[in-house]
């Protein structure tokens, strides 16, 4: 499991030091919650006069800094669909997708399938039935994971997103709604925790692999 570096409250200098250590150990770099300006500063710090060009890639929609060369996604190891109600959930959903790609897992991102336009989700059900794990990112009342868990048999991981008007309370309403879901077996991670949802999917898929299902 790739260890993620929490970038939001680290300085560019601290992230650069961690990246140097990871690269020296031959490990994959995954730094989450990194603003574009901070990512640029990290590149500058690592690209000194006597240093090779840093082999890093910044994914702005996910706010993630990763190794530029990631494992090739192998669908035989399992397929994950990351769903979100709309582009307001994009940062969290993209973080989950990037984290899965860092582990060589195939992950498709599907936007604009929230309960406000339920017909768009229903149009995707046949394709979604073919994937192994579903990650559903939703703000407001957080209903999308419950709907998915009621329609499809795969493991569903709900990610509350801190998007919505007043009583949405920074994702707490979505978190409470997902935890109180009447759809049995729904797994829920913390607010905006796309990385955590990806790691939950990874654990599910690896357990199946240990049983010879890959």
MDTraj code that builds the backbone (N, CA, C; nanometers):
import mdtraj as md
import numpy as np

residues = "UNK UNK UNK UNK UNK UNK UNK UNK UNK UNK UNK UNK UNK UNK UNK UNK UNK UNK UNK UNK UNK UNK UNK UNK UNK UNK UNK UNK UNK UNK UNK UNK UNK UNK UNK UNK UNK UNK UNK UNK UNK UNK UNK UNK UNK UNK UNK UNK UNK UNK UNK UNK UNK UNK UNK UNK UNK UNK UNK UNK UNK UNK UNK UNK UNK UNK UNK UNK UNK UNK UNK UNK UNK UNK UNK UNK UNK UNK UNK UNK UNK UNK UNK UNK UNK UNK UNK UNK UNK UNK UNK UNK UNK UNK UNK UNK UNK UNK UNK UNK UNK UNK UNK UNK UNK UNK UNK UNK UNK UNK UNK UNK UNK UNK UNK UNK UNK UNK UNK UNK UNK UNK UNK UNK UNK UNK UNK UNK UNK UNK UNK UNK UNK UNK UNK UNK UNK UNK UNK UNK UNK UNK UNK UNK UNK UNK UNK UNK UNK UNK UNK UNK UNK UNK UNK UNK UNK UNK UNK UNK UNK UNK UNK UNK UNK UNK UNK UNK UNK UNK UNK UNK UNK UNK UNK UNK UNK UNK UNK UNK UNK UNK UNK UNK UNK UNK UNK UNK UNK UNK UNK UNK UNK UNK UNK UNK UNK UNK UNK UNK UNK UNK UNK UNK UNK UNK UNK UNK UNK UNK UNK UNK UNK UNK".split()
xyz = np.array([
    [0.0845, -0.1181, 0.0000],
    [0.0000, 0.0000, 0.0000],
    [0.0888, 0.1242, 0.0000],
    [0.0686, 0.2087, -0.1004],
    [0.1469, 0.3314, -0.1107],
    [0.1098, 0.4251, 0.0041],
    [0.2107, 0.4734, 0.0767],
    [0.1852, 0.5665, 0.1863],
    [0.1671, 0.7066, 0.1300],
    [0.0522, 0.7657, 0.1586],
    [0.0251, 0.9000, 0.1087],
    [0.0876, 1.0047, 0.2006],
    [0.1335, 1.1114, 0.1408],
    [0.1874, 1.2256, 0.2142],
    [0.0788, 1.3324, 0.2196],
    [0.0380, 1.3722, 0.3396],
    [-0.0621, 1.4770, 0.3547],
    [0.0052, 1.6099, 0.3279],
    [-0.0307, 1.6741, 0.2172],
    [0.0417, 1.7925, 0.1744],
    [-0.0149, 1.9251, 0.2197],
    [-0.1392, 1.9277, 0.2636],
    [-0.2050, 2.0561, 0.2907],
    [-0.1361, 2.1351, 0.4010],
    [-0.0912, 2.0671, 0.5039],
    [-0.0312, 2.1375, 0.6168],
    [0.1200, 2.1170, 0.6246],
    [0.1798, 2.0740, 0.5154],
    [0.3255, 2.0651, 0.5061],
    [0.3756, 2.1760, 0.4136],
    [0.4927, 2.2255, 0.4432],
    [0.5543, 2.3248, 0.3564],
    [0.6097, 2.2575, 0.2320],
    [0.6410, 2.3377, 0.1311],
    [0.7022, 2.2827, 0.0098],
    [0.8347, 2.2161, 0.0439],
    [0.9091, 2.2744, 0.1368],
    [1.0385, 2.2176, 0.1775],
    [1.0194, 2.0815, 0.2438],
    [0.9181, 2.0683, 0.3272],
    [0.8926, 1.9397, 0.3924],
    [0.8506, 1.8332, 0.2914],
    [0.7641, 1.8714, 0.1978],
    [0.7215, 1.7746, 0.0954],
    [0.8401, 1.7328, 0.0090],
    [0.9231, 1.8284, -0.0293],
    [1.0406, 1.7972, -0.1116],
    [1.1329, 1.6997, -0.0401],
    [1.1507, 1.7169, 0.0903],
    [1.2361, 1.6263, 0.1668],
    [1.1790, 1.4851, 0.1686],
    [1.0469, 1.4739, 0.1856],
    [0.9827, 1.3416, 0.1845],
    [0.9950, 1.2776, 0.0471],
    [0.9754, 1.3582, -0.0572],
    [0.9863, 1.3056, -0.1939],
    [1.1265, 1.2514, -0.2205],
    [1.2276, 1.3250, -0.1777],
    [1.3655, 1.2772, -0.1961],
    [1.3847, 1.1421, -0.1284],
    [1.3325, 1.1288, -0.0075],
    [1.3463, 1.0039, 0.0678],
    [1.2742, 0.8891, -0.0021],
    [1.1529, 0.9151, -0.0486],
    [1.0760, 0.8104, -0.1167],
    [1.1428, 0.7680, -0.2471],
    [1.1900, 0.8671, -0.3241],
    [1.2548, 0.8343, -0.4504],
    [1.3848, 0.7578, -0.4281],
    [1.4591, 0.7927, -0.3230],
    [1.5839, 0.7212, -0.2924],
    [1.5563, 0.5757, -0.2552],
    [1.4376, 0.5507, -0.1954],
    [1.4004, 0.4147, -0.1563],
    [1.3293, 0.3394, -0.2684],
    [1.3107, 0.4056, -0.3836],
    [1.2420, 0.3414, -0.4957],
    [1.0929, 0.3283, -0.4762],
    [1.0359, 0.4154, -0.3930],
    [0.8929, 0.4098, -0.3645],
    [0.8159, 0.5065, -0.4545],
    [0.6876, 0.4771, -0.4731],
    [0.5994, 0.5662, -0.5481],
    [0.5629, 0.6862, -0.4614],
    [0.5616, 0.8027, -0.5210],
    [0.5245, 0.9254, -0.4517],
    [0.3753, 0.9516, -0.4708],
    [0.3056, 0.9768, -0.3604],
    [0.1665, 1.0211, -0.3652],
    [0.1472, 1.1227, -0.2539],
    [0.1402, 1.2485, -0.2903],
    [0.1142, 1.3557, -0.1946],
    [-0.0228, 1.4143, -0.2244],
    [-0.1118, 1.4147, -0.1255],
    [-0.2481, 1.4637, -0.1432],
    [-0.2626, 1.6042, -0.0879],
    [-0.3705, 1.6713, -0.1302],
    [-0.4041, 1.8059, -0.0848],
    [-0.2877, 1.9035, -0.1059],
    [-0.2352, 1.9039, -0.2259],
    [-0.1249, 1.9936, -0.2600],
    [-0.1775, 2.0992, -0.3576],
    [-0.1710, 2.2248, -0.3181],
    [-0.2131, 2.3337, -0.4063],
    [-0.1147, 2.3473, -0.5213],
    [-0.1623, 2.4055, -0.6316],
    [-0.0789, 2.4165, -0.7512],
    [0.0489, 2.4957, -0.7233],
    [0.0355, 2.6049, -0.6476],
    [0.1529, 2.6865, -0.6170],
    [0.2558, 2.6094, -0.5358],
    [0.2072, 2.5290, -0.4417],
    [0.2991, 2.4498, -0.3593],
    [0.3657, 2.3403, -0.4424],
    [0.2895, 2.2794, -0.5333],
    [0.3474, 2.1770, -0.6209],
    [0.4583, 2.2355, -0.7066],
    [0.4364, 2.3574, -0.7585],
    [0.5395, 2.4236, -0.8386],
    [0.6637, 2.4515, -0.7549],
    [0.6437, 2.4907, -0.6284],
    [0.7572, 2.5171, -0.5394],
    [0.8353, 2.3895, -0.5109],
    [0.7646, 2.2776, -0.4967],
    [0.8322, 2.1489, -0.4751],
    [0.9189, 2.1126, -0.5955],
    [0.8649, 2.1306, -0.7154],
    [0.9422, 2.1053, -0.8366],
    [1.0688, 2.1910, -0.8392],
    [1.0558, 2.3175, -0.8036],
    [1.1706, 2.4084, -0.8044],
    [1.2767, 2.3632, -0.7044],
    [1.2331, 2.3223, -0.5861],
    [1.3264, 2.2783, -0.4830],
    [1.4008, 2.1512, -0.5241],
    [1.3319, 2.0633, -0.5963],
    [1.3931, 1.9357, -0.6353],
    [1.4785, 1.9479, -0.7605],
    [1.4565, 2.0517, -0.8386],
    [1.5288, 2.0682, -0.9655],
    [1.6464, 2.1643, -0.9464],
    [1.7354, 2.1297, -0.8580],
    [1.8550, 2.2116, -0.8368],
    [1.9532, 2.1989, -0.9515],
    [2.0583, 2.2803, -0.9449],
    [2.1573, 2.2826, -1.0542],
    [2.2217, 2.1468, -1.0760],
    [2.2463, 2.0736, -0.9670],
    [2.3152, 1.9451, -0.9774],
    [2.2201, 1.8264, -0.9667],
    [2.0916, 1.8538, -0.9664],
    [1.9943, 1.7459, -0.9487],
    [1.9265, 1.7129, -1.0804],
    [1.8910, 1.5850, -1.0995],
    [1.8152, 1.5490, -1.2200],
    [1.6745, 1.6069, -1.2125],
    [1.6121, 1.6199, -1.3272],
    [1.4753, 1.6715, -1.3313],
    [1.3847, 1.5812, -1.2482],
    [1.3070, 1.6381, -1.1547],
    [1.2228, 1.5543, -1.0688],
    [1.1178, 1.4783, -1.1489],
    [1.1102, 1.3478, -1.1263],
    [1.0153, 1.2631, -1.1995],
    [0.8809, 1.2667, -1.1289],
    [0.8165, 1.3830, -1.1344],
    [0.6900, 1.4030, -1.0660],
    [0.5842, 1.4546, -1.1622],
    [0.4595, 1.4307, -1.1270],
    [0.3460, 1.4774, -1.2067],
    [0.2446, 1.5383, -1.1126],
    [0.1936, 1.6552, -1.1488],
    [0.0896, 1.7184, -1.0677],
    [-0.0446, 1.7013, -1.1371],
    [-0.1430, 1.6526, -1.0617],
    [-0.2787, 1.6329, -1.1139],
    [-0.3666, 1.7393, -1.0495],
    [-0.3921, 1.8511, -1.1200],
    [-0.4602, 1.9648, -1.0562],
    [-0.6012, 1.9347, -1.0080],
    [-0.6785, 1.8570, -1.0862],
    [-0.8161, 1.8310, -1.0453],
    [-0.8230, 1.7457, -0.9185],
    [-0.7179, 1.6684, -0.8906],
    [-0.7134, 1.5863, -0.7697],
    [-0.6326, 1.6510, -0.6584],
    [-0.5606, 1.7587, -0.6910],
    [-0.4691, 1.8249, -0.5972],
    [-0.3648, 1.7263, -0.5449],
    [-0.3159, 1.6407, -0.6349],
    [-0.2205, 1.5368, -0.5965],
    [-0.0900, 1.5510, -0.6738],
    [0.0182, 1.5222, -0.6057],
    [0.1509, 1.5182, -0.6649],
    [0.1964, 1.3732, -0.6611],
    [0.2299, 1.3151, -0.7763],
    [0.2650, 1.1742, -0.7823],
    [0.3929, 1.1531, -0.8626],
    [0.4436, 1.0313, -0.8543],
    [0.5502, 0.9915, -0.9456],
    [0.4977, 1.0024, -1.0876],
    [0.5848, 1.0406, -1.1798],
    [0.5397, 1.0540, -1.3181],
    [0.5156, 0.9181, -1.3822],
    [0.5888, 0.8169, -1.3382],
    [0.5710, 0.6810, -1.3908],
    [0.4973, 0.5976, -1.2866],
    [0.3716, 0.5651, -1.3161],
    [0.2903, 0.4842, -1.2254],
    [0.2700, 0.3450, -1.2849],
    [0.2360, 0.2464, -1.2013],
    [0.2102, 0.1119, -1.2538],
    [0.0996, 0.1150, -1.3589],
    [0.1138, 0.0320, -1.4601],
    [0.0118, 0.0267, -1.5651],
    [-0.1144, -0.0379, -1.5097],
    [-0.2303, 0.0262, -1.5248],
    [-0.3547, -0.0314, -1.4712],
    [-0.3861, -0.1664, -1.5355],
    [-0.4040, -0.2664, -1.4524],
    [-0.4321, -0.4010, -1.5008],
    [-0.5751, -0.4394, -1.4605],
    [-0.6697, -0.4387, -1.5556],
    [-0.8084, -0.4708, -1.5223],
    [-0.8257, -0.6092, -1.4608],
    [-0.7304, -0.6994, -1.4831],
    [-0.7414, -0.8334, -1.4256],
    [-0.7300, -0.8304, -1.2737],
    [-0.6741, -0.7238, -1.2193],
    [-0.6601, -0.7112, -1.0744],
    [-0.7857, -0.6522, -1.0108],
    [-0.8833, -0.6234, -1.0929],
    [-1.0064, -0.5652, -1.0422],
    [-1.0298, -0.4282, -1.1014],
    [-1.1560, -0.3932, -1.1169],
    [-1.1935, -0.2632, -1.1727],
    [-1.2787, -0.1873, -1.0723],
    [-1.2505, -0.0581, -1.0625],
    [-1.3227, 0.0281, -0.9698],
    [-1.3874, 0.1413, -1.0487],
    [-1.5108, 0.1734, -1.0156],
    [-1.5770, 0.2912, -1.0708],
    [-1.5900, 0.3948, -0.9594],
    [-1.5428, 0.5160, -0.9871],
    [-1.5546, 0.6269, -0.8918],
    [-1.6628, 0.7194, -0.9451],
    [-1.7721, 0.7320, -0.8718],
    [-1.8868, 0.8094, -0.9173],
    [-1.9033, 0.9351, -0.8326],
    [-1.9550, 1.0398, -0.8949],
    [-1.9807, 1.1646, -0.8237],
    [-2.1026, 1.2328, -0.8834],
    [-2.1711, 1.3070, -0.7981],
    [-2.2905, 1.3758, -0.8441],
    [-2.2612, 1.4827, -0.9469],
    [-2.1469, 1.5490, -0.9357],
    [-2.1141, 1.6552, -1.0306],
    [-1.9725, 1.7038, -1.0121],
    [-1.9386, 1.8104, -1.0844],
    [-1.8013, 1.8601, -1.0818],
    [-1.7642, 1.9206, -0.9467],
    [-1.8608, 1.9528, -0.8634],
    [-1.8296, 2.0023, -0.7292],
    [-1.7617, 1.8951, -0.6451],
    [-1.7825, 1.7704, -0.6810],
    [-1.7213, 1.6576, -0.6091],
    [-1.5925, 1.6100, -0.6764],
    [-1.5491, 1.6803, -0.7807],
    [-1.4404, 1.6308, -0.8652],
    [-1.3096, 1.6124, -0.7891],
    [-1.2740, 1.7067, -0.7023],
    [-1.1449, 1.6971, -0.6334],
    [-1.1359, 1.5702, -0.5503],
    [-1.2424, 1.5371, -0.4790],
    [-1.2427, 1.4189, -0.3931],
    [-1.2453, 1.2916, -0.4770],
    [-1.3295, 1.2893, -0.5798],
    [-1.3373, 1.1717, -0.6666],
    [-1.2061, 1.1493, -0.7404],
    [-1.1436, 1.2571, -0.7880],
    [-1.0170, 1.2435, -0.8597],
    [-0.9057, 1.1953, -0.7678],
    [-0.9081, 1.2399, -0.6418],
    [-0.8089, 1.1909, -0.5451],
    [-0.8192, 1.0394, -0.5319],
    [-0.9405, 0.9873, -0.5248],
    [-0.9593, 0.8424, -0.5160],
    [-0.9063, 0.7733, -0.6414],
    [-0.9367, 0.8293, -0.7573],
    [-0.8903, 0.7689, -0.8825],
    [-0.7384, 0.7682, -0.8903],
    [-0.6744, 0.8806, -0.8561],
    [-0.5283, 0.8882, -0.8619],
    [-0.4653, 0.7880, -0.7653],
    [-0.5207, 0.7769, -0.6448],
    [-0.4674, 0.6823, -0.5469],
    [-0.4759, 0.5387, -0.5983],
    [-0.5837, 0.5057, -0.6669],
    [-0.5974, 0.3715, -0.7248],
    [-0.4964, 0.3500, -0.8368],
    [-0.4758, 0.4522, -0.9196],
    [-0.3777, 0.4412, -1.0275],
    [-0.2371, 0.4209, -0.9728],
    [-0.2082, 0.4787, -0.8560],
    [-0.0766, 0.4603, -0.7942],
    [-0.0525, 0.3144, -0.7552],
    [-0.1594, 0.2363, -0.7463],
    [-0.1480, 0.0947, -0.7117],
    [-0.1715, 0.0030, -0.8325],
    [-0.1746, 0.0608, -0.9515],
    [-0.1916, -0.0202, -1.0707],
    [-0.3314, -0.0751, -1.0882],
    [-0.4305, -0.0079, -1.0324],
    [-0.5686, -0.0533, -1.0445],
    [-0.6444, 0.0322, -1.1452],
    [-0.7247, -0.0326, -1.2262],
    [-0.8065, 0.0369, -1.3247],
    [-0.9211, 0.1073, -1.2527],
    [-0.9330, 0.2378, -1.2748],
    [-1.0375, 0.3162, -1.2076],
    [-1.0979, 0.4143, -1.3057],
    [-1.2276, 0.4017, -1.3273],
    [-1.3000, 0.4911, -1.4182],
    [-1.3725, 0.5977, -1.3369],
    [-1.3646, 0.7222, -1.3818],
    [-1.4314, 0.8335, -1.3155],
    [-1.5601, 0.8657, -1.3897],
    [-1.6701, 0.8687, -1.3163],
    [-1.8016, 0.8931, -1.3766],
    [-1.8697, 1.0075, -1.3014],
    [-1.8851, 1.1219, -1.3689],
    [-1.9437, 1.2410, -1.3077],
    [-2.0885, 1.2612, -1.3521],
    [-2.1567, 1.3518, -1.2844],
    [-2.2936, 1.3913, -1.3199],
    [-2.3911, 1.2749, -1.3148],
    [-2.3789, 1.1925, -1.2118],
    [-2.4721, 1.0801, -1.1945],
    [-2.5357, 1.0862, -1.0555],
    [-2.5551, 1.2068, -1.0045],
    [-2.6146, 1.2226, -0.8730],
    [-2.7651, 1.2036, -0.8745],
    [-2.8242, 1.2044, -0.7553],
    [-2.9679, 1.1769, -0.7458],
    [-3.0524, 1.2906, -0.8026],
    [-2.9947, 1.4086, -0.8220],
    [-3.0708, 1.5177, -0.8832],
    [-3.1037, 1.4889, -1.0294],
    [-3.0253, 1.4010, -1.0912],
    [-3.0524, 1.3577, -1.2287],
    [-3.0439, 1.2065, -1.2351],
    [-3.1330, 1.1404, -1.1628],
    [-3.1236, 0.9956, -1.1428],
    [-3.1245, 0.9177, -1.2729],
    [-3.1890, 0.9722, -1.3759],
    [-3.1941, 0.9014, -1.5038],
    [-3.0545, 0.8791, -1.5608],
    [-2.9617, 0.9713, -1.5326],
    [-2.8255, 0.9557, -1.5838],
    [-2.7540, 0.8394, -1.5161],
    [-2.7825, 0.8174, -1.3886],
    [-2.7257, 0.7015, -1.3190],
    [-2.7861, 0.5720, -1.3714],
    [-2.9167, 0.5706, -1.3904],
    [-2.9841, 0.4490, -1.4374],
    [-2.9333, 0.4067, -1.5749],
    [-2.8952, 0.5053, -1.6559],
    [-2.8415, 0.4731, -1.7889],
    [-2.7067, 0.4023, -1.7801],
    [-2.6376, 0.4126, -1.6657],
    [-2.5044, 0.3542, -1.6497],
    [-2.5063, 0.2194, -1.5774],
    [-2.6214, 0.1726, -1.5345],
    [-2.6269, 0.0548, -1.4488],
    [-2.5682, -0.0694, -1.5148],
    [-2.5969, -0.0878, -1.6425],
    [-2.5463, -0.2074, -1.7107],
    [-2.3942, -0.2097, -1.7121],
    [-2.3321, -0.0955, -1.7396],
    [-2.1859, -0.0883, -1.7399],
    [-2.1304, -0.1011, -1.5988],
    [-2.1975, -0.0408, -1.5010],
    [-2.1494, -0.0462, -1.3630],
    [-2.1555, -0.1871, -1.3058],
    [-2.2458, -0.2674, -1.3562],
    [-2.2575, -0.4055, -1.3074],
    [-2.1327, -0.4868, -1.3380],
    [-2.0481, -0.4379, -1.4279],
    [-1.9285, -0.5134, -1.4687],
    [-1.8057, -0.4826, -1.3838],
    [-1.8108, -0.3780, -1.3000],
    [-1.6947, -0.3432, -1.2193],
    [-1.7009, -0.4168, -1.0857],
    [-1.5892, -0.4150, -1.0129],
    [-1.5794, -0.4947, -0.8902],
    [-1.6131, -0.4167, -0.7635],
    [-1.5800, -0.2888, -0.7610],
    [-1.6046, -0.2052, -0.6434],
    [-1.6526, -0.0684, -0.6908],
    [-1.7454, -0.0099, -0.6171],
    [-1.7981, 0.1223, -0.6486],
    [-1.7618, 0.2199, -0.5364],
    [-1.7068, 0.3345, -0.5743],
    [-1.6823, 0.4430, -0.4797],
    [-1.7751, 0.5575, -0.5187],
    [-1.8577, 0.6015, -0.4250],
    [-1.9566, 0.7051, -0.4546],
    [-1.9295, 0.8278, -0.3696],
    [-1.8992, 0.9407, -0.4354],
    [-1.8704, 1.0664, -0.3674],
    [-1.9922, 1.1573, -0.3788],
    [-2.0402, 1.2082, -0.2659],
    [-2.1620, 1.2888, -0.2701],
    [-2.1642, 1.3896, -0.1565],
    [-2.2088, 1.5116, -0.1895],
    [-2.2308, 1.6138, -0.0890],
    [-2.3788, 1.6269, -0.0603],
    [-2.4222, 1.7469, -0.0158],
    [-2.5629, 1.7727, 0.0205],
    [-2.6105, 1.6672, 0.1209],
    [-2.7138, 1.5876, 0.0874],
    [-2.7615, 1.4865, 0.1822],
    [-2.6907, 1.3525, 0.1646],
    [-2.6063, 1.3405, 0.0628],
    [-2.5231, 1.2210, 0.0469],
    [-2.5989, 1.0952, 0.0095],
    [-2.6989, 1.1056, -0.0769],
    [-2.7860, 0.9915, -0.1064],
    [-2.7287, 0.8944, -0.2093],
    [-2.6317, 0.9387, -0.2900],
    [-2.5847, 0.8557, -0.4013],
    [-2.5371, 0.7166, -0.3584],
    [-2.4551, 0.7006, -0.2545],
    [-2.4123, 0.5652, -0.2163],
    [-2.5290, 0.4737, -0.1787],
    [-2.6291, 0.5272, -0.1104],
    [-2.7452, 0.4466, -0.0735],
    [-2.8187, 0.3979, -0.1974],
    [-2.8370, 0.4861, -0.2950],
    [-2.9045, 0.4470, -0.4192],
    [-2.8255, 0.3358, -0.4891],
    [-2.6939, 0.3539, -0.4980],
    [-2.6113, 0.2522, -0.5633],
    [-2.6191, 0.1184, -0.4908],
    [-2.6095, 0.1228, -0.3581],
    [-2.6115, -0.0015, -0.2806],
    [-2.7463, -0.0714, -0.2900],
    [-2.8518, 0.0047, -0.3199],
    [-2.9825, -0.0567, -0.3374],
    [-3.0040, -0.1149, -0.4757],
    [-2.9215, -0.0734, -0.5721],
    [-2.9398, -0.1171, -0.7105],
    [-2.8386, -0.2213, -0.7564],
    [-2.7217, -0.2227, -0.6946],
    [-2.6128, -0.3086, -0.7431],
    [-2.5558, -0.3918, -0.6289],
    [-2.5015, -0.5108, -0.6587],
    [-2.4575, -0.6016, -0.5526],
    [-2.3122, -0.5849, -0.5077],
    [-2.2319, -0.5070, -0.5800],
    [-2.0907, -0.4958, -0.5447],
    [-2.0709, -0.4172, -0.4150],
    [-1.9506, -0.4275, -0.3568],
    [-1.9181, -0.3404, -0.2438],
    [-1.9290, -0.1941, -0.2859],
    [-1.9926, -0.1127, -0.2023],
    [-2.0078, 0.0307, -0.2277],
    [-1.9425, 0.1066, -0.1125],
    [-1.8534, 0.1993, -0.1467],
    [-1.7839, 0.2808, -0.0478],
    [-1.8314, 0.4243, -0.0653],
    [-1.8930, 0.4787, 0.0374],
    [-1.9451, 0.6142, 0.0317],
    [-1.8440, 0.7147, 0.0837],
    [-1.8313, 0.8264, 0.0116],
    [-1.7421, 0.9346, 0.0529],
    [-1.8242, 1.0625, 0.0681],
    [-1.8493, 1.1079, 0.1893],
    [-1.9186, 1.2358, 0.2062],
    [-1.8295, 1.3500, 0.1582],
    [-1.8888, 1.4432, 0.0873],
    [-1.8128, 1.5561, 0.0326],
    [-1.8628, 1.6850, 0.0974],
    [-1.7710, 1.7744, 0.1307],
    [-1.8064, 1.8978, 0.2020],
    [-1.8595, 2.0036, 0.1061],
    [-1.9669, 1.9687, 0.0359],
    [-2.0317, 2.0587, -0.0602],
    [-2.1793, 2.0667, -0.0256],
    [-2.2328, 2.1877, -0.0236],
    [-2.3768, 2.2031, -0.0003],
    [-2.4082, 2.3293, 0.0759],
    [-2.5358, 2.3637, 0.0803],
    [-2.5826, 2.4815, 0.1518],
    [-2.5769, 2.4600, 0.3026],
    [-2.6066, 2.5661, 0.3775],
    [-2.5967, 2.5761, 0.5225],
    [-2.5997, 2.4485, 0.6044],
    [-2.7140, 2.3804, 0.6107],
    [-2.7253, 2.2656, 0.6996],
    [-2.6449, 2.1454, 0.6513],
    [-2.5879, 2.1550, 0.5315],
    [-2.4984, 2.0480, 0.4872],
    [-2.3755, 2.0416, 0.5781],
    [-2.3433, 2.1540, 0.6429],
    [-2.2448, 2.1593, 0.7519],
    [-2.1100, 2.0999, 0.7137],
    [-2.0585, 2.1391, 0.5978],
    [-1.9253, 2.0939, 0.5594],
    [-1.9127, 1.9448, 0.5397],
    [-2.0199, 1.8793, 0.4987],
    [-2.0167, 1.7358, 0.4729],
    [-2.0722, 1.6507, 0.5853],
    [-2.1031, 1.7118, 0.6992],
    [-2.1537, 1.6327, 0.8116],
    [-2.2923, 1.5742, 0.7830],
    [-2.3767, 1.6482, 0.7115],
    [-2.5091, 1.5952, 0.6767],
    [-2.4954, 1.4726, 0.5867],
    [-2.4050, 1.4806, 0.4882],
    [-2.3817, 1.3656, 0.4000],
    [-2.3248, 1.2481, 0.4777],
    [-2.2306, 1.2748, 0.5686],
    [-2.1726, 1.1682, 0.6502],
    [-2.2789, 1.0995, 0.7340],
    [-2.3632, 1.1790, 0.8008],
    [-2.4689, 1.1220, 0.8841],
    [-2.5673, 1.0419, 0.8000],
    [-2.6043, 1.0969, 0.6830],
    [-2.6979, 1.0261, 0.5969],
    [-2.6433, 0.8929, 0.5492],
    [-2.5151, 0.8898, 0.5136],
    [-2.4548, 0.7639, 0.4686],
    [-2.4453, 0.6627, 0.5822],
    [-2.4087, 0.7095, 0.7027],
    [-2.3995, 0.6186, 0.8168],
    [-2.5362, 0.5651, 0.8566],
    [-2.6402, 0.6448, 0.8327],
    [-2.7759, 0.6029, 0.8672],
    [-2.8470, 0.5329, 0.7516],
    [-2.7740, 0.4995, 0.6455],
    [-2.8339, 0.4398, 0.5267],
    [-2.9059, 0.3094, 0.5584],
    [-3.0188, 0.2888, 0.4923],
    [-3.0917, 0.1622, 0.5090],
    [-3.0443, 0.0574, 0.4099],
    [-2.9471, 0.0918, 0.3248],
    [-2.8901, -0.0071, 0.2327],
    [-2.7844, -0.0871, 0.3081],
    [-2.8041, -0.2162, 0.3285],
    [-2.7121, -0.2938, 0.4122],
    [-2.5742, -0.3089, 0.3480],
    [-2.4729, -0.3013, 0.4317],
    [-2.3367, -0.3288, 0.3863],
    [-2.2639, -0.2107, 0.3275],
    [-2.3224, -0.0920, 0.3311],
    [-2.2555, 0.0257, 0.2773],
    [-2.1383, 0.0640, 0.3665],
    [-2.0211, 0.0805, 0.3077],
    [-1.9017, 0.1242, 0.3795],
    [-1.8897, 0.2752, 0.3628],
    [-1.8537, 0.3461, 0.4698],
    [-1.8437, 0.4912, 0.4667],
    [-1.7102, 0.5353, 0.5237],
    [-1.6424, 0.6272, 0.4547],
    [-1.5173, 0.6839, 0.5044],
    [-1.5412, 0.8274, 0.5489],
    [-1.4364, 0.8931, 0.5926],
    [-1.4481, 1.0280, 0.6469],
    [-1.4780, 1.1305, 0.5371],
    [-1.5170, 1.2486, 0.5787],
    [-1.5526, 1.3561, 0.4859],
    [-1.4334, 1.3907, 0.3961],
    [-1.4567, 1.3942, 0.2651],
    [-1.3576, 1.4308, 0.1624],
    [-1.2397, 1.3332, 0.1523],
    [-1.2516, 1.2154, 0.2101],
    [-1.1387, 1.1220, 0.2160],
    [-1.1363, 1.0294, 0.0943],
    [-1.1050, 1.0871, -0.0214],
    [-1.0953, 1.0052, -0.1418],
    [-0.9858, 0.9009, -0.1319],
    [-0.8724, 0.9385, -0.0728],
    [-0.7624, 0.8434, -0.0557],
    [-0.8059, 0.7248, 0.0301],
    [-0.8751, 0.7516, 0.1405],
    [-0.9203, 0.6425, 0.2271],
    [-1.0157, 0.5485, 0.1566],
    [-1.1040, 0.6035, 0.0731],
    [-1.1964, 0.5195, -0.0026],
    [-1.1204, 0.4305, -0.0997],
    [-1.0177, 0.4862, -0.1637],
    [-0.9369, 0.4071, -0.2562],
    [-0.8676, 0.2928, -0.1839],
    [-0.8173, 0.3192, -0.0630],
    [-0.7485, 0.2137, 0.0113],
    [-0.8464, 0.1059, 0.0595],
    [-0.9704, 0.1454, 0.0911],
    [-1.0713, 0.0455, 0.1254],
    [-1.0993, -0.0448, 0.0059],
    [-1.1098, 0.0151, -0.1137],
    [-1.1302, -0.0649, -0.2351],
    [-1.0122, -0.1575, -0.2594],
    [-0.8915, -0.1062, -0.2353],
    [-0.7716, -0.1885, -0.2540],
    [-0.7732, -0.3094, -0.1607],
    [-0.8104, -0.2900, -0.0347],
    [-0.8163, -0.4010, 0.0605],
    [-0.9185, -0.5058, 0.0160],
    [-1.0328, -0.4597, -0.0330],
    [-1.1355, -0.5540, -0.0807],
    [-1.0824, -0.6366, -0.1968],
    [-1.0194, -0.5699, -0.2936],
    [-0.9709, -0.6392, -0.4123],
    [-0.8549, -0.7322, -0.3776],
    [-0.7684, -0.6935, -0.2869],
    [-0.6562, -0.7796, -0.2495],
    [-0.7039, -0.9028, -0.1744],
    [-0.8083, -0.8887, -0.0955],
    [-0.8625, -1.0054, -0.0258],
    [-0.9169, -1.1060, -0.1266],
    [-0.9845, -1.0561, -0.2287],
    [-1.0319, -1.1456, -0.3342],
    [-0.9143, -1.2122, -0.4048],
    [-0.8055, -1.1364, -0.4254],
    [-0.6885, -1.1918, -0.4924],
    [-0.6264, -1.3023, -0.4102],
    [-0.6227, -1.2834, -0.2780],
    [-0.5670, -1.3863, -0.1895],
    [-0.6463, -1.5153, -0.1981],
    [-0.7731, -1.5047, -0.2377],
    [-0.8576, -1.6234, -0.2512],
    [-0.8586, -1.6764, -0.3943],
    [-0.7696, -1.6229, -0.4763],
    [-0.7547, -1.6735, -0.6118],
    [-0.8571, -1.6251, -0.7088],
    [-0.9146, -1.5049, -0.6862],
    [-1.0198, -1.4552, -0.7757],
    [-0.9673, -1.3599, -0.8815],
    [-0.8394, -1.3242, -0.8756],
    [-0.7859, -1.2391, -0.9817],
    [-0.7539, -1.3237, -1.1023],
])
top = md.Topology()
chain = top.add_chain()
for i, resn in enumerate(residues, 1):
    res = top.add_residue(resn, chain, resSeq=i)
    for name in ("N", "CA", "C"):
        top.add_atom(name, md.element.get_by_symbol(name[0]), res)
traj = md.Trajectory(xyz[None], top)
